[in-house]
Amino acid sequence: MSPSRPKGAPEAGAGPVRRWRKGRGGAGRTPLSGAQRALLAASFLITLGSFAVLPYMSVLLHRRLGLGLGAVGFVLAVASLIQFAGGVVAGPVAGRIGLRRAMLLALALRTAGFAAFVPGLGSPALAVGALLLVSAGAALYLPANKAYLVDGASEAARPRLLSASGSAFNAGMALGPPAAAPLVMGSPGALFACVTVLFALVGAGHALLPREGSGGGAGGRSAPAPSVSAGAPLTPPPAPLAPTATPATPAGAPPTAVAPMPGAALPARGGGERRDRVPGGAATAAAPVRDRLTASPGLSPFVVTVLSVYAFMFFQHYLALYAVPRTSAGFYGAVLTGYAALLVVAQPLLAERVAALGYPAAQWWGFGAMAAGMAAIGAGGHAGIAVGAVLLCLGEIVLFLKNDLEALARSTAAPASVFGRQRLAAGIGAFGAAVVGGQLYGAAEAAGSARGFWVAVGLQCLLLPVFLLFRRRTARDPEEPRAAAP
């Protein structure tokens, strides 16, 4: 019979990975706060209202307002660029005025934009201005939303929170288009009026949220010091980097010559100390050891996000052109609804597994699933398109969540700024996919084989992890001598 030990303390001889696995169990999870639950509910309502009208915007601009397809494409491209790239401005704005105020300002912009659509249905200029206003509000809202959600949360809790946020957003995406279908062409004014009222109510609800960092805030943080959730295994605080901590190591020896003690902060390749931080800026004592062991500075989350979104947006932009003529509009709608529903269910279930993956492994799995999905779509038919959508969904879950987690773990900046940069990366990737994809799809159709488009995109997905890992290796090799410097 083993000697008694304090409740919650790790067993003697338990390795870092074992403690990490036990810490990820459901018994150690901190329940969601009231503010977090309210924000997740609001996230669902926001995307429900947005996707009740935005997926139909090309139809409204072209058929209702008479804009040419070229003009429609340009307007949508500009709106997408504002929505994504504007996130890099949203981070500093949120940091200056506060996360809750940033969300309120963003919702006010979106409410005004949707309201302007009601008279704008008779004026192309007003409708375009309203769309750009809605896009600006979206650019400001999402980084502040995610930052508020993880405010005060430990690094171990981030995968669950971010995956729950993704599920809430995707649930709204799944239900918005079919809910609006009866009104979008017959009574679009009534539809925009309903969406305006919905956003006004959601904005009023955000005004009741506690300020971030307060005792009743999103993460329930009342002090900057980190706390360990009840039932979670305890890990000692990071050991100070002093000569007495490593008496057998000569001065100037590379940091990798000494095995890190469990819970100790690992040195970065550049010679500096890598600290795991919670959004408030304090080092967390309960950060998963595995996360620190798998960090790979040679891979930039910004670059990987650009390429992840670039690969994914071929599917998002051009599936309708391929699927509707070969199946039906109803089947295409069912595929989109099923895709969003799968994201809602699968993302929280896979969140901890995705967080456990090393960054290179996540890229192999994510881009590999996307490549297989593109090949299945290229095979054609109802079954091929459905299977391809499932594989693309799995690739999105792995890559998008892991990119956000990696960006948070590596940065000492405020989470709103981190998410803003991630949105900028997504905007660059989406813009590149739109430009390249249009030329590529046109060439494939001119050659008489639209399936060749999906084959070409699938090959890109296969080559992207090879390129990224080669870039990681070339970026890591020059850094090795610097890591040995005192």
C-alpha positions in Angstrom: 0.0 0.0 0.0 1.5 3.3 -1.0 2.0 6.0 1.6 -0.6 8.7 1.8 0.0 11.9 -0.2 -1.8 15.3 -0.2 -5.0 15.2 -2.2 -4.4 16.4 -5.8 -0.6 16.1 -5.6 1.0 14.1 -8.3 2.1 10.6 -7.6 5.8 10.0 -6.9 7.7 9.3 -10.0 5.0 10.5 -12.4 6.5 12.0 -15.5 5.5 15.3 -17.0 3.4 13.7 -19.7 1.5 11.7 -17.2 0.7 14.7 -15.0 -0.3 16.6 -18.2 -2.7 13.8 -19.2 -4.3 13.7 -15.8 -4.6 17.4 -15.7 -6.5 17.4 -18.9 -9.2 15.1 -17.5 -12.7 16.2 -17.0 -12.4 16.2 -13.1 -10.0 19.1 -13.2 -12.1 21.3 -15.5 -13.2 24.7 -14.2 -16.9 25.2 -15.0 -17.8 28.1 -17.4 -18.6 31.3 -15.7 -21.9 33.1 -16.3 -20.2 35.7 -18.4 -18.6 33.0 -20.6 -21.9 31.2 -21.1 -23.6 34.5 -22.0 -20.9 35.3 -24.5 -21.2 31.9 -26.1 -25.0 32.3 -26.4 -24.4 35.8 -28.0 -21.9 34.3 -30.4 -24.6 31.9 -31.7 -27.1 34.7 -32.1 -24.7 36.9 -33.8 -23.8 34.4 -36.5 -27.4 33.3 -36.8 -28.4 36.9 -37.7 -25.3 37.5 -39.9 -25.6 34.3 -41.9 -29.3 34.9 -42.4 -28.4 37.6 -44.9 -24.6 37.5 -45.8 -24.6 34.3 -47.8 -27.3 35.7 -50.0 -25.5 39.1 -50.5 -24.3 38.2 -54.0 -27.8 37.4 -55.1 -29.3 40.6 -53.6 -26.6 42.8 -55.1 -26.9 41.2 -58.5 -30.6 40.4 -58.9 -32.2 43.0 -56.6 -29.9 46.0 -57.2 -28.7 45.2 -60.7 -25.0 45.2 -60.1 -22.9 43.3 -62.6 -21.1 40.1 -61.5 -17.7 41.8 -61.8 -18.9 44.6 -59.5 -20.4 42.1 -57.1 -17.2 40.2 -56.9 -15.2 43.4 -56.2 -17.6 44.5 -53.5 -17.5 41.2 -51.8 -13.7 41.0 -52.0 -13.3 44.4 -50.4 -15.9 43.5 -47.7 -14.0 40.3 -46.9 -10.7 42.1 -46.8 -12.1 44.6 -44.3 -13.6 41.9 -42.2 -10.4 39.8 -42.0 -7.6 42.3 -42.3 -9.3 44.8 -40.1 -8.6 42.5 -37.2 -5.0 43.8 -37.0 -6.4 47.2 -36.1 -9.0 45.7 -33.8 -6.5 44.4 -31.4 -4.9 47.7 -30.5 -8.3 49.4 -30.4 -9.6 46.8 -28.0 -6.5 47.1 -25.9 -7.0 50.9 -25.6 -10.7 51.1 -24.9 -11.2 47.6 -23.3 -12.7 44.4 -24.6 -16.3 44.9 -23.5 -16.4 48.4 -25.0 -14.8 47.2 -28.2 -17.5 44.5 -28.5 -20.2 47.2 -27.8 -18.7 49.5 -30.5 -18.6 46.6 -33.0 -22.2 45.6 -32.4 -23.3 49.2 -32.7 -21.5 49.4 -36.1 -23.2 46.1 -37.3 -26.6 47.2 -36.0 -26.3 50.4 -37.9 -25.2 48.6 -41.0 -28.1 46.1 -41.0 -30.5 49.0 -40.4 -29.1 50.9 -43.4 -29.9 47.9 -45.6 -33.6 48.5 -45.2 -33.6 51.8 -47.2 -30.5 50.5 -49.0 -32.4 47.9 -50.9 -33.4 50.6 -53.4 -29.9 52.2 -53.6 -26.8 50.3 -54.6 -24.5 52.9 -53.1 -26.3 52.8 -49.7 -26.4 49.0 -49.8 -22.6 48.8 -50.5 -21.9 51.3 -47.7 -24.1 49.2 -45.3 -22.2 46.0 -46.2 -18.8 47.7 -45.5 -20.1 49.0 -42.2 -21.2 45.5 -41.2 -17.8 44.1 -42.2 -16.0 46.8 -40.1 -18.0 45.8 -37.1 -17.2 42.1 -37.7 -13.5 42.9 -37.9 -13.6 44.6 -34.5 -15.9 42.2 -32.7 -14.3 38.8 -33.2 -10.8 39.5 -31.7 -12.4 41.2 -28.7 -14.9 38.3 -28.3 -12.2 35.6 -28.2 -10.0 37.7 -26.0 -12.8 38.3 -23.5 -13.7 34.6 -23.5 -10.2 33.5 -22.5 -9.5 36.4 -20.2 -8.2 35.0 -16.9 -8.3 31.4 -18.1 -5.4 29.1 -17.8 -3.6 27.8 -20.8 -5.0 24.3 -20.1 -8.6 25.8 -20.4 -8.0 27.6 -23.7 -8.7 24.6 -26.1 -12.1 24.0 -24.5 -13.1 27.6 -24.5 -12.0 28.3 -28.1 -13.6 25.1 -29.4 -16.8 26.0 -27.6 -16.6 29.4 -29.2 -16.1 27.9 -32.6 -19.1 25.6 -32.1 -21.3 28.5 -31.1 -20.3 30.4 -34.2 -20.8 27.4 -36.5 -24.2 26.6 -35.0 -25.4 30.0 -36.1 -23.8 29.6 -39.5 -25.7 26.3 -39.9 -29.1 27.6 -39.0 -29.0 31.2 -40.4 -29.3 30.4 -44.2 -32.3 28.0 -44.0 -34.0 30.3 -41.4 -33.9 33.2 -43.8 -34.6 31.4 -47.0 -38.4 32.1 -47.0 -37.8 35.9 -46.6 -34.6 36.6 -48.4 -36.0 37.2 -51.9 -39.7 37.9 -51.2 -39.4 40.2 -48.2 -35.7 41.2 -47.7 -36.7 44.5 -46.0 -38.5 42.6 -43.2 -35.5 40.2 -42.9 -33.0 43.0 -42.4 -35.4 44.7 -39.9 -35.5 41.5 -37.9 -31.7 41.1 -38.0 -31.3 44.8 -36.9 -33.6 44.2 -33.9 -31.7 41.0 -33.0 -28.3 42.8 -33.0 -29.7 45.6 -31.0 -30.8 43.1 -28.3 -27.5 41.3 -28.3 -25.7 44.6 -27.9 -27.9 45.5 -24.9 -27.0 42.1 -23.4 -23.3 42.8 -23.9 -23.7 46.0 -21.9 -24.6 43.8 -18.9 -21.3 41.8 -19.1 -18.8 42.6 -16.4 -15.6 44.3 -17.4 -12.7 42.1 -18.2 -10.3 41.4 -15.4 -12.9 42.1 -12.7 -13.9 39.5 -10.1 -17.0 38.5 -12.2 -15.3 38.8 -15.5 -15.1 36.2 -18.2 -12.5 34.1 -16.5 -13.6 35.0 -13.0 -10.3 36.5 -12.2 -10.1 38.7 -9.2 -6.3 39.0 -9.0 -3.4 38.8 -11.4 -2.0 35.8 -9.5 -2.7 32.5 -11.2 -4.9 29.9 -9.6 -5.1 26.2 -9.9 -8.6 24.7 -10.4 -9.9 22.3 -7.8 -8.9 18.7 -8.5 -6.2 19.6 -11.0 -2.7 18.2 -10.3 -0.4 20.6 -8.8 2.8 21.5 -10.5 5.6 23.5 -8.8 6.2 27.1 -10.0 9.0 27.7 -12.5 12.4 27.3 -10.9 14.5 30.5 -10.9 17.3 30.4 -13.5 20.2 30.7 -11.0 23.6 29.1 -11.0 22.7 27.0 -7.9 19.8 25.4 -9.9 22.3 23.7 -12.2 25.6 23.2 -10.3 26.9 20.7 -12.8 26.5 22.9 -15.8 29.5 25.0 -16.8 29.0 28.6 -17.7 28.1 29.1 -21.3 26.8 25.5 -21.8 23.8 25.3 -24.1 20.4 25.2 -22.3 19.5 21.9 -24.0 22.4 20.2 -22.2 20.4 20.1 -19.0 17.1 18.3 -18.9 14.4 20.7 -17.6 12.8 19.9 -14.3 9.1 19.3 -14.3 7.3 22.6 -14.1 10.5 24.6 -14.9 10.3 27.3 -17.6 12.0 26.1 -20.8 14.5 28.5 -22.5 13.6 29.7 -25.9 15.9 29.0 -28.8 16.9 32.6 -28.9 18.4 32.3 -25.5 15.5 34.0 -23.6 13.2 32.4 -21.2 9.9 31.1 -22.6 7.1 31.8 -20.2 3.6 30.4 -20.4 1.2 33.2 -19.8 -2.4 33.6 -19.2 -4.1 36.6 -21.0 -3.6 38.8 -17.9 0.1 38.4 -18.3 0.9 36.2 -15.3 2.8 33.0 -15.6 0.5 30.0 -14.9 1.7 27.3 -12.6 -0.7 24.8 -14.1 0.3 25.2 -17.8 0.5 21.8 -19.5 4.0 20.6 -19.7 3.3 19.0 -23.1 2.5 22.4 -24.6 5.9 23.6 -23.5 7.7 20.5 -24.8 6.1 20.7 -28.3 6.7 24.4 -29.0 8.6 24.9 -32.2 9.6 28.5 -32.8 10.7 27.8 -36.4 7.0 27.6 -37.5 5.2 30.9 -37.5 1.5 30.6 -36.6 0.9 33.6 -38.8 2.4 32.0 -41.9 0.7 28.7 -41.2 -2.6 30.4 -40.8 -2.2 32.3 -44.1 -1.6 29.0 -45.9 -4.3 27.1 -44.0 -7.0 29.6 -44.9 -5.6 29.8 -48.4 -6.1 26.1 -48.9 -9.5 25.9 -47.2 -11.0 28.9 -49.1 -10.8 27.1 -52.4 -13.5 24.8 -51.0 -15.5 27.7 -49.5 -15.4 29.9 -52.6 -15.8 27.4 -55.5 -17.7 24.4 -54.2 -21.0 26.0 -55.2 -19.9 26.5 -58.8 -18.9 22.8 -59.0 -21.6 21.1 -56.9 -24.8 22.8 -57.9 -24.7 22.0 -61.6 -23.7 18.4 -60.8 -26.1 17.7 -58.0 -28.7 20.4 -57.0 -29.0 23.6 -55.0 -30.8 21.6 -52.2 -28.0 19.1 -51.9 -25.5 21.9 -51.8 -27.4 23.6 -49.0 -27.6 20.3 -47.1 -23.9 19.8 -47.4 -23.2 23.3 -45.9 -25.7 22.6 -43.1 -24.2 19.2 -42.3 -20.7 20.7 -42.5 -21.5 23.3 -39.9 -23.3 20.8 -37.7 -20.3 18.5 -37.8 -18.1 21.4 -36.7 -20.4 22.1 -33.8 -20.2 18.5 -32.5 -16.7 17.5 -33.4 -14.7 20.5 -32.5 -15.2 20.4 -28.7 -14.7 16.6 -28.8 -11.4 16.9 -30.6 -10.1 20.0 -28.9 -7.9 18.4 -26.3 -6.5 15.9 -28.9 -5.7 18.8 -31.2 -4.0 20.7 -28.3 -1.9 17.5 -27.6 -0.5 17.4 -31.1 2.8 18.9 -31.9 2.6 21.7 -34.4 4.3 19.8 -37.2 2.0 16.8 -36.7 -1.0 19.0 -36.7 0.0 20.3 -40.1 0.5 16.9 -41.5 -2.9 15.8 -40.3 -4.7 19.0 -41.2 -3.3 19.5 -44.7 -3.5 15.8 -45.3 -7.2 15.7 -44.5 -7.8 18.7 -46.8 -5.9 17.1 -49.6 -8.0 13.9 -49.3 -11.1 16.0 -49.2 -10.2 17.9 -52.4 -9.6 14.5 -54.1 -13.0 13.2 -53.0 -14.7 16.3 -54.3 -12.9 15.9 -57.6 -14.2 12.4 -57.9 -17.7 14.0 -58.2 -21.1 12.7 -57.4 -23.2 13.1 -54.2 -21.0 10.7 -52.2 -17.7 12.3 -53.3 -18.8 15.8 -52.4 -20.2 14.7 -49.0 -17.1 12.7 -48.1 -14.9 15.6 -49.2 -16.8 18.0 -47.1 -16.4 15.8 -44.0 -12.6 15.5 -44.6 -12.3 19.3 -45.1 -14.2 19.8 -41.8 -11.7 17.7 -40.0 -8.8 19.6 -41.6 -10.3 22.9 -40.5 -10.8 21.7 -36.9 -7.2 20.6 -36.6 -5.4 23.5 -38.4 -7.6 26.5 -37.3 -7.7 25.6 -33.6 -4.1 24.6 -33.4 -3.0 27.8 -35.1 -4.9 29.9 -32.6 -3.5 28.0 -29.6 0.0 28.1 -30.9 -0.3 31.9 -31.6 -1.5 32.5 -28.0 1.1 30.3 -26.4 4.0 32.0 -28.2 3.0 35.6 -27.8 3.3 37.9 -24.8 1.0 40.4 -26.4 -2.6 40.9 -25.3 -4.9 38.1 -26.6 -7.0 40.7 -28.6 -3.9 41.7 -30.5 -3.0 38.0 -31.1 -6.4 37.2 -32.5 -6.3 40.4 -34.6 -3.1 39.2 -36.3 -4.6 35.8 -36.8 -7.6 37.5 -38.5 -5.2 39.4 -40.7 -3.5 36.2 -41.7 -6.9 34.7 -42.5 -7.7 37.7 -44.7 -4.5 37.3 -46.6 -5.1 33.6 -47.2 -8.7 34.2 -48.3 -7.7 37.0 -50.7 -5.0 34.8 -52.2 -7.4 31.9 -52.7 -10.0 34.1 -54.3 -7.4 35.5 -56.8 -5.6 32.3 -57.6 -8.8 30.2 -57.5 -10.7 32.3 -60.0 -7.9 31.9 -62.6 -7.4 28.2 -61.8 -11.1 27.4 -62.0 -11.4 29.3 -65.2 -8.5 27.5 -66.8 -9.9 24.1 -65.7 -13.3 24.8 -67.2 -11.7 26.1 -70.4 -9.8 22.8 -70.6 -13.2 21.0 -70.2 -12.5 19.4 -66.8 -13.5 21.2 -63.6 -12.3 18.1 -61.7 -8.8 19.2 -62.6 -9.3 22.2 -60.4 -9.7 20.0 -57.3 -6.8 17.8 -58.3 -4.6 20.9 -58.5 -5.8 22.2 -55.1 -5.3 18.8 -53.5 -1.7 18.7 -54.7 -1.1 22.1 -53.2 -2.5 20.8 -49.9 0.0 17.9 -50.0 2.9 20.2 -50.7 2.2 22.8 -48.1 3.3 20.8 -45.0 6.5 19.8 -46.9 7.2 23.5 -47.6 6.4 24.5 -44.0 8.6 21.8 -42.4 11.4 22.6 -44.8 11.0 26.3 -43.8 11.1 25.2 -40.1 14.2 23.2 -40.6 16.1 26.0 -42.3 14.8 28.6 -39.7 15.9 26.3 -36.9 19.4 25.5 -38.0 20.8 29.0 -37.9 19.3 29.5 -34.4 21.1 26.5 -32.9 24.4 28.4 -32.4 22.6 31.3 -30.8 20.9 29.0 -28.4 24.3 28.0 -27.0 25.2 31.6 -26.2 25.1 32.5 -22.5 
